[in-house]
Amino acid sequence: MPKARQPLSQGLAASIAQKFITDPASVQSSQTIPIEQIQLPVKQPRRYFDPTKQAQLVKSIQEHGILEPLLVRLLPNGNYELVAGERRYRAAQELKLPDVPVVIRELDDQQALQVALIENLQREDLNPIEETEAILDLLSITLNTSNDEITSILHRANHAKNRGKELEENVFLQLQTIESVLAGIGRFSVESFRTSRLPLLNLPTEIMNALREGQIEFTKARAIARVKNEEQRKTLLKLAISQNLSLSEIKKKIQELNVTEKENPSSYVQRYSQIGQQLKKADIWNDPDKRAKLDNLLSQIEDLLTYSPS
């Protein structure tokens, strides 16, 4: 099973979200309200709940009640939005409790997401997928833009850096804000978040699900994702989970798969077909350097195909 990771919340101690967790003066009221008046937020850091742990919580609440209030905020329609405590909320629903204890605080969208993120990270680590999605949500709210635009900003900044070019002023200011938020989290730099976490969101579905459910560590997941053959990838994933293979063992099995593939001529045809499809989608045609390299490689392939030993 994956090793426990260190919480990220320490770096957020000075943030406005931390203030709403620790400052008693920010508490508007503490009371019991009907559970039917509480609704879940649209954006939630946690999306997977371990069935075993949830069953244990249900049993505990059944025996002792809810020992810690849910954190909610008042909505314009008079209902309340859950900010933190979704596991307790779900357990209360399962037990059909009519009322639940709550602490009500005044929070805007950004503060609510920050508090939800910190609360989850303090109590029980989010899995890498949830963590990445939550940070993207936080960045999108901070910059008032979409998650896709945040990703685009990070890639554009990296491209400009590699080319020695200056960023447009608006992108530069957005990047500064992103750097500030990530520095507050205290674990990622812009580059490490871009290279180590964003790729997780493009993993094959079966690997994404295994990560969400905490069945495998993300370093192992990324290694398995490099296996292009879907059947082989799924088989290796099941083996890695059932036998708790180490990263080195997984890499060894991938090497064995690659050797077998190279011994099969049809695998080359499939490989070049995939490369052709990727070239059609690649953004290299307007880049003179990349186009020149591609032209050189194509020339080498043409020479190889027309070569005839004397």
C-alpha positions in Angstrom: 0.0 0.0 0.0 1.2 3.6 -0.6 3.2 5.2 2.1 1.7 8.1 4.0 2.7 11.5 2.7 3.5 14.6 4.7 0.6 17.1 5.0 0.9 20.2 2.9 -0.9 22.5 5.4 2.1 23.8 7.3 3.0 26.2 4.5 -0.5 27.7 4.5 -0.4 28.8 8.2 -0.2 32.5 7.3 -2.9 32.3 4.6 -6.4 33.8 5.0 -7.8 30.3 5.0 -5.8 29.3 8.0 -7.2 32.4 9.8 -10.7 31.0 9.4 -9.6 27.7 10.9 -7.8 29.0 14.0 -9.3 32.4 14.8 -12.2 32.1 17.2 -13.3 35.7 16.3 -14.3 34.5 12.8 -16.9 32.1 14.2 -20.4 33.4 13.4 -22.3 30.8 15.4 -22.3 27.2 16.6 -25.5 25.3 16.6 -27.5 22.2 15.4 -29.4 22.4 12.1 -31.4 20.0 10.0 -29.2 17.9 7.8 -31.6 18.6 4.9 -30.5 22.2 4.9 -26.9 21.3 4.1 -25.8 20.9 0.5 -22.4 19.8 -0.9 -20.2 22.3 -2.7 -19.7 22.1 -6.5 -15.9 21.8 -6.1 -14.7 19.4 -3.5 -11.1 18.4 -2.7 -12.1 14.9 -1.7 -14.0 12.7 -4.2 -13.1 9.1 -3.0 -13.9 7.8 0.4 -12.4 4.5 1.5 -15.4 2.2 2.2 -13.8 0.5 5.2 -12.9 3.7 6.9 -16.3 5.2 6.2 -18.0 2.1 7.7 -15.9 2.5 10.8 -16.9 6.2 11.1 -20.6 5.3 10.7 -20.2 2.8 13.6 -18.5 5.3 15.7 -21.1 8.0 15.2 -23.8 5.5 15.8 -22.3 4.7 19.2 -21.0 8.1 20.3 -22.6 10.7 18.0 -20.8 13.4 16.0 -18.1 14.6 18.3 -16.8 17.4 16.1 -19.2 19.8 14.3 -19.3 20.2 10.5 -18.0 23.4 9.1 -20.6 25.2 6.9 -21.3 28.6 5.4 -24.6 30.4 4.9 -25.9 30.6 1.3 -28.1 33.4 -0.1 -31.0 30.9 -0.4 -31.0 30.3 3.4 -29.4 26.9 3.1 -25.9 26.0 4.1 -23.0 24.8 2.0 -20.6 22.2 3.6 -17.1 23.4 3.8 -15.4 20.7 5.8 -16.5 17.4 7.3 -18.0 15.5 4.3 -17.2 12.1 5.8 -19.2 12.9 8.9 -22.0 14.4 6.7 -22.2 11.2 4.6 -22.2 9.0 7.8 -25.0 11.1 9.3 -27.0 10.7 6.1 -26.5 6.9 6.1 -27.7 6.9 9.8 -30.6 9.1 8.8 -29.8 11.6 11.5 -32.3 14.5 11.3 -29.9 17.1 12.7 -26.2 17.6 12.9 -23.9 20.0 14.9 -22.3 22.7 12.8 -20.0 25.7 13.0 -21.1 28.5 10.7 -18.5 30.9 9.2 -18.6 33.7 6.7 -16.5 32.6 3.8 -16.3 33.6 0.1 -15.7 31.0 -2.6 -11.9 31.2 -2.5 -11.8 31.1 1.3 -14.2 28.1 1.4 -12.0 26.1 -1.0 -8.8 27.0 0.9 -10.4 25.9 4.2 -11.7 22.7 2.6 -8.2 21.9 1.1 -6.4 22.6 4.4 -8.9 20.7 6.5 -8.6 17.6 4.3 -4.8 17.8 4.2 -4.6 18.2 8.0 -6.8 15.2 8.8 -6.2 12.7 6.1 -4.0 13.1 3.0 -5.8 13.6 -0.3 -4.6 11.2 -3.0 -2.4 12.7 -5.6 -5.2 13.1 -8.2 -7.5 14.9 -5.7 -4.7 17.0 -4.4 -3.7 18.1 -8.0 -7.4 18.9 -8.9 -7.9 20.8 -5.6 -4.8 23.0 -6.2 -6.0 23.7 -9.8 -9.4 24.6 -8.4 -7.8 26.9 -5.9 -5.6 28.6 -8.6 -8.6 29.0 -10.9 -10.6 30.7 -8.2 -7.7 32.9 -7.2 -7.2 34.0 -10.8 -10.8 33.9 -11.8 -10.1 31.6 -14.8 -10.5 28.0 -15.8 -8.4 25.0 -14.8 -7.4 24.6 -18.5 -6.2 28.2 -18.6 -4.0 27.6 -15.5 -2.5 24.6 -17.2 -1.9 26.7 -20.3 -0.2 29.5 -18.4 2.2 27.0 -16.8 3.1 25.5 -20.2 3.4 28.9 -21.9 5.7 30.1 -19.1 7.9 27.0 -19.5 8.0 27.4 -23.3 9.1 31.0 -23.0 11.7 30.1 -20.4 13.2 27.5 -22.7 13.2 29.9 -25.6 14.7 32.7 -23.6 11.6 34.8 -24.4 9.8 37.3 -22.2 6.2 36.6 -21.1 3.3 38.9 -22.0 2.7 41.2 -19.0 -0.7 39.6 -18.1 0.7 36.1 -18.2 3.7 37.2 -16.1 1.4 38.6 -13.5 -0.7 35.5 -13.5 2.4 33.4 -13.1 3.5 35.4 -10.1 0.1 34.7 -8.4 0.5 31.0 -9.2 4.0 31.0 -7.7 2.6 32.8 -4.6 -0.2 30.3 -4.0 2.1 27.3 -4.6 4.7 28.8 -2.2 2.0 29.1 0.4 1.2 25.4 0.0 4.9 24.9 0.7 5.6 21.7 -1.3 5.5 22.6 -5.0 7.4 25.0 -7.2 5.7 26.0 -10.5 8.0 23.7 -12.4 7.6 20.7 -10.1 3.8 21.1 -10.1 3.8 21.3 -13.9 6.1 18.3 -14.5 5.1 16.0 -11.6 1.4 16.6 -11.0 -0.3 17.9 -14.2 0.7 14.7 -16.2 -1.4 12.7 -13.6 -4.6 14.2 -15.0 -3.8 12.6 -18.4 -3.2 9.1 -17.2 -5.2 6.1 -18.6 -8.6 5.7 -16.8 -7.7 2.5 -15.0 -4.5 4.0 -13.6 -6.4 7.2 -12.6 -9.0 5.1 -10.7 -6.3 3.1 -8.9 -4.7 6.4 -7.8 -8.0 7.8 -6.6 -8.6 4.7 -4.5 -5.2 4.8 -3.0 -4.3 1.4 -4.5 -0.9 2.5 -5.9 1.6 5.3 -5.5 1.8 7.9 -8.2 5.5 7.2 -9.0 4.5 3.6 -9.8 1.4 4.7 -11.6 3.4 7.0 -13.9 5.8 4.2 -14.7 3.0 1.8 -15.6 1.3 4.4 -17.7 4.3 4.4 -20.1 3.2 0.9 -21.3 1.4 1.7 -24.6 -0.3 -1.7 -25.0 -3.6 -1.4 -23.1 -3.9 -5.1 -22.3 -0.3 -5.3 -21.1 -0.7 -2.1 -19.1 -3.9 -3.3 -17.3 -2.3 -6.7 -16.5 0.8 -5.0 -15.1 -1.3 -2.7 -13.0 -3.3 -5.5 -11.5 0.0 -7.4 -10.8 1.6 -4.3 -9.2 -1.4 -3.8 -6.9 -2.0 -7.5 -5.9 1.7 -8.2 -5.3 2.6 -4.7 -4.1 5.5 -4.6 -6.5 8.3 -2.1 -5.9 9.0 0.6 -8.4 12.2 -1.2 -9.4 10.3 -4.4 -9.9 7.7 -2.6 -12.1 10.5 -1.1 -14.2 12.1 -4.5 -14.7 8.8 -5.9 -15.9 8.3 -3.0 -18.3 11.8 -3.7 -19.7 10.8 -7.3 -20.2 7.7 -6.2 -22.1 9.7 -3.9 -24.3 12.1 -6.7 -25.2 9.2 -8.9 -26.2 7.7 -6.1 -28.2 10.9 -5.5 -30.1 11.1 -9.1 -31.0 7.7 -8.8 -32.7 7.9 -7.0 -36.1 4.3 -6.0 -36.1 4.9 -3.9 -32.9 7.1 -1.5 -35.1 4.2 -0.9 -37.5 1.9 -0.1 -34.6 4.5 2.1 -33.0 5.1 4.2 -36.1 1.4 4.4 -36.7 1.0 5.9 -33.3 3.8 8.4 -33.9 2.1 9.4 -37.2 -1.1 10.2 -35.3 0.8 12.1 -32.7 2.6 14.2 -35.3 -0.8 15.3 -36.8 -1.8 16.7 -33.4 1.6 18.1 -32.4 2.3 21.8 -32.3 5.6 21.7 -34.0 4.9 22.9 -37.5 5.4 26.6 -36.6 8.5 25.9 -34.7 11.6 26.2 -37.0 13.9 24.3 -34.7 11.6 21.4 -34.2 10.6 21.3 -37.9 14.3 21.1 -38.8 14.9 18.2 -36.4 11.8 16.4 -37.8 13.0 16.9 -41.3 16.4 15.5 -40.4 14.8 12.4 -38.8 12.5 11.8 -41.8 15.4 12.0 -44.1 17.2 9.4 -42.1 14.2 7.1 -42.2 13.9 7.6 -46.0 17.6 6.8 -46.4 17.2 3.7 -44.3 14.2 2.5 -46.4 16.0 3.1 -49.7 19.3 1.7 -48.6 20.5 -1.3 -50.6 23.8 -3.0 -49.7 26.1 -3.5 -52.6 
